[in-house]
Amino acid sequence: MAIQADTVQYGPWTEGVLYSNAVEDVGPKGLSDMWNMRIGSSGQVETRAGTASYQSAAALAGTPTITLSAEFKPNASTTYVVIAAGAALYYYNSGWSAITGALTITPGDTNTFESANCNGTLVATNGVDAPWKWTGTGNASALSVDGRFTTAKHMAWYDNRLWMANTNANTSQLWYSDIGDIEAWGATSFYNFQAEITALVPAQNALIVHTRDGISTLIPTGNTTIPYHRQQRTVEAGVNGLSTVSLPADVQLFLQDDGIYSWSGGAQVTKISYQLDDGYWPEINTSALANAFSIRYPDANEVWFFLPYGTGQTKPNHIVAYNTRYNCWSGPWEYAAGRSCVGLIAGKPHAGGYDGILYDMETGTSDNGSAISWSFTTGAPAPFGSDVRLRWLYARTYFDGAGDYYASVTQDSSGLIGTTEQLSLKSNSFVLGADALGAGILGTTRMIGRDTDLAGYDPHSSLKYSNGGINQVGTFRRIHLQYKPIGRKRRRARNS
């Protein structure tokens, strides 16, 4: 006999995680909490991918900190993966091969390099060591800057010129090379700004310069006497170059002490991380945001921000991911040992560790052999309003068959004592010789629905799904919660 009940659907979760809202104010398309999970391309919530050493390479001797992760293509048919680790530079060739040559590379957890492919030459700088170059053959070597400066903190390749800024001589000075010649620097080829330069970001029609006083643009004029038109656009800007990222249509995302902002060319910047404000951002160690970094991950429609989370934490140990399709947030994703830098290699983020390993951040279902503990919690909207009491009956969860293991499902509300049950994530496919007759369904189903019991009387109910087993991932599409309306009833105050 059919059950007489109403239903409310949670998911797909296209609003992402909303840490700043009370659980009861998070709607059916939002989540109130996440841990090591992301919002997928269809609004599903799924376990983040695992991590593993690039090409299964062993840690470098001495376990140095990785301070550069770069994919370098000197020509259309050749690709190299290049890292800086401790006091050396390497490229991968069936193992890490040193290309340091006579260069001095200063070890240090925060001596992170910025780099760019300058028309077939890899150039990198970190504000500590002299800028260097590598063409893909032999060893790397020092980049000639005609003695204009010794070190530079930020760099960019734009308008067929190499740009370097925040030098040892002047933190507010921006130098540019001759067109097509990265080692020719005119005596007057520079711009002075009123404040320290914090980032250089090439965009479609301009070079974007972030300073302590705001964002300025340099736009080519076609005039050899005055080659660029300079204009200050905002009074706010990003805190560092490594955490400032460019998106299509000349949109930029960047960090400030109070959150993550967007700028699309006007006179104002827009905060996009309000959802993280109250329940997450206060635990970010803002005094260490100079060590944070970010990367755009086009294949996943995401921008990843690597952040130092926790009192006294200086190493970026969390990632929060901004979904550019739904303009929502996922995360955090935890990496207890931290990550030191990141680059896009073979289309996927690869992050350096403090342990001599370059990590592929999107591979497998474990973290280098360790379990990924994951969970997510729905909102608890009141289908009939917060003043109408409901009797909760059961929840039907739709998910992708993942394996022969379980997720723990916990019902929660301030007004009831809920249930905890185990939800089997095994697919409905029937395996001859492994499954008993009647235990499976012939064929496979992309989305599987199974029920878990609910209990109690309250206008609100959230559900938490979790798992801590190794290689036990989950992908959840939507949840239907069944209930019966009871009506409006007084709720007496409880004595303390």
VODREN-133775 format. One line per field, with one value per residue (C-alpha): x, y, z; residue in three letters. Coordinates in Angstrom, 1 decimal. Layout:
<marpas>
u	(X,...) .
v	(Y,...) .
w	(Z,...) .
res	(Ala,...) .
</marpas>
This chain:
<marpas>
u	(0.0,1.3,2.4,0.3,3.0,4.4,8.0,10.7,13.7,17.2,19.7,21.1,23.2,23.9,24.2,27.2,28.1,26.8,28.8,27.4,23.8,22.1,21.3,17.6,18.2,20.0,17.6,17.2,19.9,22.5,24.7,25.4,28.7,31.2,34.4,36.6,33.7,32.9,30.0,30.1,29.1,25.5,25.1,25.9,28.0,30.9,34.1,37.1,39.7,42.7,46.4,49.6,53.2,53.7,54.6,54.9,58.3,60.0,60.6,63.7,66.7,66.5,62.7,63.1,60.1,58.8,58.7,57.8,55.4,55.3,54.5,56.7,56.2,59.1,57.4,54.2,55.6,57.6,56.4,58.4,57.5,59.8,60.1,62.2,63.0,65.3,68.4,67.9,65.9,64.7,62.8,61.1,62.7,61.8,62.8,63.9,67.0,68.8,69.1,70.4,73.8,75.6,72.4,72.0,68.5,67.9,65.9,62.9,59.3,58.1,60.6,58.0,58.5,56.3,56.9,55.8,56.5,58.0,57.7,59.6,61.7,60.7,61.4,60.9,61.5,60.8,62.1,64.9,67.1,68.1,65.6,66.5,65.6,65.5,65.0,64.5,68.1,71.1,70.9,69.0,70.9,70.6,68.3,70.0,68.2,71.0,71.7,68.4,67.7,69.0,65.8,62.1,59.1,56.5,56.5,54.3,54.5,52.3,52.2,55.3,57.3,58.6,57.5,59.1,58.0,58.7,62.5,65.3,65.8,62.1,59.1,56.7,58.6,57.6,60.1,59.5,61.8,62.0,59.4,60.4,63.7,63.4,67.0,67.0,65.8,65.9,67.2,63.9,61.6,59.8,56.7,56.6,53.5,52.6,52.7,54.2,53.3,51.6,50.7,51.0,48.2,47.9,44.4,43.0,43.4,45.6,48.3,46.7,48.9,47.8,49.4,48.7,46.7,44.5,44.3,45.8,45.8,48.4,46.8,48.9,48.6,50.4,52.6,56.3,56.8,54.1,53.6,51.0,48.2,48.2,45.0,44.2,40.8,40.2,41.4,41.4,43.6,45.0,47.4,49.8,50.6,50.4,46.8,45.5,44.0,42.5,39.3,37.9,36.2,38.9,37.6,40.1,39.7,42.0,42.5,42.1,42.3,38.5,37.8,37.9,37.0,36.2,37.1,35.8,37.2,35.1,35.8,34.6,35.6,32.9,33.3,32.3,33.0,30.2,29.1,32.4,32.4,31.0,31.5,34.8,36.9,37.5,39.8,42.0,45.4,45.2,48.7,50.0,47.9,51.1,51.8,48.5,48.1,45.4,44.9,42.2,41.1,39.2,38.2,36.3,35.0,36.8,39.3,41.2,42.4,45.1,44.7,46.4,43.6,44.0,45.6,49.3,49.1,51.5,51.4,48.4,46.6,43.1,41.6,38.3,37.0,34.9,32.6,32.5,29.5,27.2,29.1,29.2,31.8,33.0,35.2,37.3,39.5,42.2,45.8,47.3,50.9,50.1,51.0,53.7,52.9,50.7,50.8,48.5,50.1,48.4,45.3,45.2,46.5,49.8,50.9,54.3,54.7,57.1,58.3,60.2,57.1,55.1,51.5,49.0,45.9,43.3,44.0,42.7,40.5,43.1,45.7,48.9,47.5,45.7,41.9,40.0,37.5,34.5,31.1,28.4,25.4,22.3,20.3,17.1,14.5,10.9,8.7,5.5,7.2,9.0,5.7,4.3,5.2,6.0,6.4,9.4,9.1,12.0,14.5,15.2,18.7,19.8,23.5,25.9,26.8,30.3,31.3,30.4,30.6,28.4,27.8,26.6,23.4,22.5,19.3,19.5,17.5,17.4,13.9,14.2,16.4,17.1,18.3,21.6,21.6,24.0,23.3,24.7,26.5,26.8,25.4,22.4,24.3,24.2,27.5,27.3,29.0,29.4,25.8,23.0,19.7,17.3,20.2,20.8,19.2,20.4,22.0,23.3,21.6,23.4,21.5,20.4,17.7,17.7,15.7,16.8,14.4,13.7,12.2,10.7,8.4,9.9,9.6,13.2,15.5,19.0,20.9,24.7,26.4,29.9,32.5,36.1,37.2,40.0,39.0,35.4,34.0,30.5,28.5,25.1,22.5,19.4,17.4,13.7,12.5,9.0,6.9,3.4,2.2,0.9,-0.1,0.7,1.5,2.8,6.4,6.8,10.1,12.3,13.6,17.3) .
v	(0.0,3.4,5.7,8.9,11.5,14.7,15.1,17.7,17.3,18.3,18.6,19.0,21.3,24.2,26.7,24.9,25.2,28.1,28.3,31.8,30.6,28.8,25.2,26.0,28.9,26.7,25.8,22.6,23.5,24.4,22.5,23.6,21.7,19.8,18.0,16.7,16.9,19.1,20.2,18.5,19.6,18.6,19.9,16.5,16.4,14.0,13.0,15.0,13.1,11.5,12.4,10.6,11.4,12.5,9.5,7.5,9.2,8.7,11.8,13.7,13.2,15.3,15.8,19.5,21.8,22.1,25.8,25.6,23.3,24.1,22.5,24.0,23.6,25.0,24.0,22.3,18.8,18.9,19.1,19.2,19.2,21.4,21.9,23.8,21.7,23.0,24.3,22.7,22.7,19.5,18.3,14.9,12.4,8.9,10.4,13.9,15.2,18.3,21.3,23.8,24.4,27.3,28.9,29.7,28.6,29.5,26.8,28.1,27.1,30.5,31.1,30.2,31.0,32.7,31.5,31.9,30.5,33.5,32.4,29.1,30.0,29.2,32.2,32.2,34.5,34.5,37.8,36.0,34.6,36.2,35.4,32.4,30.9,27.5,26.6,22.9,21.9,21.8,23.5,26.6,29.8,33.4,35.7,38.9,42.1,44.5,45.3,47.1,45.1,42.0,40.2,40.6,39.2,39.2,38.6,38.3,37.6,40.1,41.9,39.9,41.4,40.1,42.2,42.1,44.1,44.6,44.5,44.7,48.3,49.5,47.5,49.8,49.7,47.7,47.0,45.7,44.2,45.0,43.5,39.9,40.1,39.0,40.0,43.5,46.1,49.8,52.3,54.0,51.0,51.1,52.5,53.8,53.2,54.8,51.6,48.2,46.0,42.7,41.0,41.1,39.3,39.4,39.8,39.8,43.6,44.8,44.0,44.2,45.6,45.0,47.3,48.1,51.1,49.3,47.8,49.6,48.7,49.1,49.0,49.1,52.3,51.4,54.5,53.8,57.0,56.2,52.4,51.9,53.9,53.6,54.0,53.2,51.4,50.5,51.2,47.5,44.7,41.3,40.5,38.5,37.4,33.6,33.8,36.1,34.3,35.4,33.9,34.3,37.7,39.5,38.6,38.2,36.6,37.5,37.3,39.9,39.5,39.2,36.9,36.3,39.0,39.4,42.2,42.6,45.9,48.5,50.8,48.3,44.9,42.4,40.0,36.4,34.5,35.8,32.1,31.4,34.3,33.2,29.4,29.1,32.2,33.3,30.3,31.3,32.6,35.9,36.8,34.0,34.8,35.9,32.1,31.3,30.5,29.6,28.0,27.8,24.3,24.6,20.9,21.1,24.7,25.5,27.9,26.4,28.5,27.0,28.6,28.3,27.2,27.1,29.2,29.7,27.6,29.1,26.3,26.2,23.1,23.6,24.1,25.9,25.6,28.2,26.6,29.1,27.4,27.8,30.6,28.5,27.0,23.6,22.4,22.6,19.8,19.0,18.1,18.0,18.3,21.3,22.2,24.7,25.6,24.5,24.3,22.9,19.8,17.7,19.7,18.9,20.7,19.4,20.8,20.7,19.3,20.1,16.6,16.4,15.2,16.8,15.6,14.9,16.4,14.6,10.9,7.8,7.5,7.9,10.3,8.5,5.4,7.1,7.2,10.3,11.0,12.8,14.1,16.6,18.0,19.3,22.3,21.9,24.0,23.8,22.6,24.1,26.9,27.0,27.1,23.9,20.7,17.6,13.9,12.7,9.2,8.2,9.6,8.2,8.9,8.8,8.2,6.6,3.0,3.2,-0.1,-2.6,-0.3,2.1,5.8,6.7,8.8,10.9,12.9,16.0,19.0,21.2,19.9,16.2,13.2,11.8,8.5,7.1,4.4,2.8,3.4,0.8,2.4,-0.8,-0.8,-2.8,-4.8,-8.6,-10.4,-14.1,-16.2,-13.3,-12.2,-14.4,-14.6,-11.9,-9.8,-7.8,-6.5,-7.6,-4.7,-1.4,1.8,5.1,6.5,4.3,5.1,3.6,4.4,5.2,5.8,9.2,9.9,12.6,15.7,19.0,21.6,21.0,18.1,17.9,14.8,14.2,11.6,10.5,7.8,7.4,4.2,4.0,4.0,4.4,7.4,8.7,10.6,11.9,13.3,14.2,13.2,13.0,13.4,12.0,13.5,14.1,17.6,17.7,21.3,24.3,23.4,25.5,24.6,25.2,26.7,24.2,25.0,25.2) .
w	(0.0,-0.9,2.0,2.3,2.6,1.2,0.0,-0.1,-2.5,-1.5,-4.4,-6.9,-4.8,-7.2,-4.4,-3.0,0.7,2.8,6.0,6.8,7.1,9.9,8.9,8.9,6.5,3.9,1.1,-0.8,-3.3,-0.7,1.8,5.4,5.6,3.5,4.1,1.3,-1.2,-4.2,-6.3,-9.7,-13.1,-12.6,-9.1,-7.6,-4.4,-4.8,-3.0,-4.2,-6.2,-4.5,-4.8,-5.7,-6.5,-10.1,-12.2,-8.9,-8.4,-5.0,-2.8,-3.7,-1.4,1.7,1.1,0.1,-0.3,-3.9,-4.8,-8.5,-10.4,-14.1,-17.5,-20.2,-23.9,-25.9,-29.1,-30.3,-30.1,-26.8,-23.2,-20.0,-16.3,-14.3,-10.6,-8.1,-5.0,-2.3,-3.9,-7.3,-10.5,-12.2,-15.2,-15.4,-17.7,-16.4,-13.1,-11.9,-13.8,-12.4,-14.6,-11.9,-13.6,-12.0,-10.7,-7.0,-5.8,-2.2,-0.3,1.7,2.2,1.0,-1.8,-4.3,-8.0,-10.5,-14.1,-17.7,-21.1,-22.9,-26.6,-26.1,-23.1,-19.5,-17.2,-13.4,-10.5,-6.8,-5.4,-3.6,-6.4,-9.7,-12.5,-14.6,-17.9,-19.5,-23.2,-22.8,-23.5,-21.2,-17.9,-16.8,-16.7,-15.4,-17.3,-18.4,-17.3,-18.4,-14.8,-14.2,-11.0,-9.2,-8.1,-8.9,-7.0,-9.8,-13.5,-16.6,-20.3,-22.1,-25.4,-26.5,-23.7,-20.4,-17.4,-13.9,-10.8,-7.1,-7.5,-4.9,-5.8,-5.7,-4.7,-6.6,-9.9,-13.0,-15.8,-19.3,-21.9,-25.6,-27.9,-28.7,-26.7,-23.1,-22.3,-23.6,-21.1,-21.8,-19.3,-19.1,-19.7,-16.4,-14.7,-11.1,-9.0,-5.7,-3.7,-3.5,-6.5,-5.3,-8.6,-12.4,-14.3,-18.1,-19.4,-23.0,-23.6,-20.7,-18.2,-14.8,-12.0,-8.4,-5.8,-2.1,-3.4,-5.9,-9.4,-12.5,-16.1,-18.8,-22.3,-25.5,-27.5,-30.7,-30.1,-29.7,-27.7,-25.2,-25.7,-22.9,-21.4,-17.6,-15.5,-11.9,-11.8,-8.2,-4.6,-3.7,-5.0,-4.3,-1.5,-3.6,-7.1,-6.6,-5.3,-8.1,-11.1,-14.4,-15.9,-19.4,-20.3,-18.3,-14.9,-12.0,-8.7,-5.8,-2.0,0.6,4.3,4.7,1.8,-2.0,-4.5,-8.2,-10.5,-14.1,-15.2,-13.4,-10.5,-7.9,-6.7,-5.6,-2.8,-3.9,-0.6,1.7,2.0,3.8,6.1,9.5,9.6,7.8,7.1,10.8,11.1,8.2,9.4,7.5,8.6,6.4,3.3,1.6,1.4,-0.2,-3.9,-6.4,-9.8,-12.4,-13.3,-16.6,-17.0,-13.7,-14.0,-10.8,-9.2,-6.3,-3.4,-1.2,2.2,5.7,8.0,11.8,14.5,13.7,10.5,7.9,5.3,2.9,4.2,2.9,-0.5,-1.2,-4.7,-6.5,-9.1,-12.1,-13.6,-10.6,-8.8,-5.6,-3.2,-2.4,0.4,2.4,1.2,3.8,3.2,6.7,5.6,3.4,-0.1,-1.2,-4.9,-7.8,-11.6,-14.3,-15.8,-18.4,-17.7,-14.0,-10.9,-9.6,-6.2,-4.5,-1.1,1.8,1.5,-1.9,-3.8,-6.6,-6.2,-8.9,-7.2,-9.3,-9.4,-7.7,-4.6,-1.8,-0.7,-1.6,0.0,3.0,3.3,2.4,5.1,3.6,4.7,3.7,5.5,3.8,4.9,7.0,5.2,6.5,3.7,5.3,7.1,10.5,12.4,11.0,12.8,10.6,11.3,9.4,7.8,5.5,3.0,-0.4,-1.5,-5.2,-5.8,-8.3,-7.5,-6.2,-4.4,-1.8,1.2,3.2,4.0,7.5,7.3,10.4,10.7,12.8,14.0,17.2,17.8,17.5,18.2,14.8,13.4,12.2,9.5,7.1,3.4,1.0,-1.9,-3.8,-7.3,-8.3,-10.9,-10.6,-10.7,-11.6,-9.0,-6.5,-5.8,-4.6,-6.6,-5.4,-4.1,-7.2,-10.3,-13.8,-15.7,-14.3,-13.3,-13.5,-10.5,-7.6,-5.0,-1.5,1.6,5.1,8.1,9.6,13.0,15.1,14.9,13.9,11.1,10.1,9.3,7.9,6.8,7.2,5.0,5.9,5.3,6.5,4.7,2.2,-1.4,-0.4,-2.4,-3.0,-5.5,-4.5,-6.9,-4.8,-1.7,-1.2,2.4,3.1,5.9,7.1,8.2,11.7,11.9,14.1,17.7,20.6,21.6,25.3,26.6,28.3,31.8,32.2) .
res	(Met,Ala,Ile,Gln,Ala,Asp,Thr,Val,Gln,Tyr,Gly,Pro,Trp,Thr,Glu,Gly,Val,Leu,Tyr,Ser,Asn,Ala,Val,Glu,Asp,Val,Gly,Pro,Lys,Gly,Leu,Ser,Asp,Met,Trp,Asn,Met,Arg,Ile,Gly,Ser,Ser,Gly,Gln,Val,Glu,Thr,Arg,Ala,Gly,Thr,Ala,Ser,Tyr,Gln,Ser,Ala,Ala,Ala,Leu,Ala,Gly,Thr,Pro,Thr,Ile,Thr,Leu,Ser,Ala,Glu,Phe,Lys,Pro,Asn,Ala,Ser,Thr,Thr,Tyr,Val,Val,Ile,Ala,Ala,Gly,Ala,Ala,Leu,Tyr,Tyr,Tyr,Asn,Ser,Gly,Trp,Ser,Ala,Ile,Thr,Gly,Ala,Leu,Thr,Ile,Thr,Pro,Gly,Asp,Thr,Asn,Thr,Phe,Glu,Ser,Ala,Asn,Cys,Asn,Gly,Thr,Leu,Val,Ala,Thr,Asn,Gly,Val,Asp,Ala,Pro,Trp,Lys,Trp,Thr,Gly,Thr,Gly,Asn,Ala,Ser,Ala,Leu,Ser,Val,Asp,Gly,Arg,Phe,Thr,Thr,Ala,Lys,His,Met,Ala,Trp,Tyr,Asp,Asn,Arg,Leu,Trp,Met,Ala,Asn,Thr,Asn,Ala,Asn,Thr,Ser,Gln,Leu,Trp,Tyr,Ser,Asp,Ile,Gly,Asp,Ile,Glu,Ala,Trp,Gly,Ala,Thr,Ser,Phe,Tyr,Asn,Phe,Gln,Ala,Glu,Ile,Thr,Ala,Leu,Val,Pro,Ala,Gln,Asn,Ala,Leu,Ile,Val,His,Thr,Arg,Asp,Gly,Ile,Ser,Thr,Leu,Ile,Pro,Thr,Gly,Asn,Thr,Thr,Ile,Pro,Tyr,His,Arg,Gln,Gln,Arg,Thr,Val,Glu,Ala,Gly,Val,Asn,Gly,Leu,Ser,Thr,Val,Ser,Leu,Pro,Ala,Asp,Val,Gln,Leu,Phe,Leu,Gln,Asp,Asp,Gly,Ile,Tyr,Ser,Trp,Ser,Gly,Gly,Ala,Gln,Val,Thr,Lys,Ile,Ser,Tyr,Gln,Leu,Asp,Asp,Gly,Tyr,Trp,Pro,Glu,Ile,Asn,Thr,Ser,Ala,Leu,Ala,Asn,Ala,Phe,Ser,Ile,Arg,Tyr,Pro,Asp,Ala,Asn,Glu,Val,Trp,Phe,Phe,Leu,Pro,Tyr,Gly,Thr,Gly,Gln,Thr,Lys,Pro,Asn,His,Ile,Val,Ala,Tyr,Asn,Thr,Arg,Tyr,Asn,Cys,Trp,Ser,Gly,Pro,Trp,Glu,Tyr,Ala,Ala,Gly,Arg,Ser,Cys,Val,Gly,Leu,Ile,Ala,Gly,Lys,Pro,His,Ala,Gly,Gly,Tyr,Asp,Gly,Ile,Leu,Tyr,Asp,Met,Glu,Thr,Gly,Thr,Ser,Asp,Asn,Gly,Ser,Ala,Ile,Ser,Trp,Ser,Phe,Thr,Thr,Gly,Ala,Pro,Ala,Pro,Phe,Gly,Ser,Asp,Val,Arg,Leu,Arg,Trp,Leu,Tyr,Ala,Arg,Thr,Tyr,Phe,Asp,Gly,Ala,Gly,Asp,Tyr,Tyr,Ala,Ser,Val,Thr,Gln,Asp,Ser,Ser,Gly,Leu,Ile,Gly,Thr,Thr,Glu,Gln,Leu,Ser,Leu,Lys,Ser,Asn,Ser,Phe,Val,Leu,Gly,Ala,Asp,Ala,Leu,Gly,Ala,Gly,Ile,Leu,Gly,Thr,Thr,Arg,Met,Ile,Gly,Arg,Asp,Thr,Asp,Leu,Ala,Gly,Tyr,Asp,Pro,His,Ser,Ser,Leu,Lys,Tyr,Ser,Asn,Gly,Gly,Ile,Asn,Gln,Val,Gly,Thr,Phe,Arg,Arg,Ile,His,Leu,Gln,Tyr,Lys,Pro,Ile,Gly,Arg,Lys,Arg,Arg,Arg,Ala,Arg,Asn,Ser) .
</marpas>
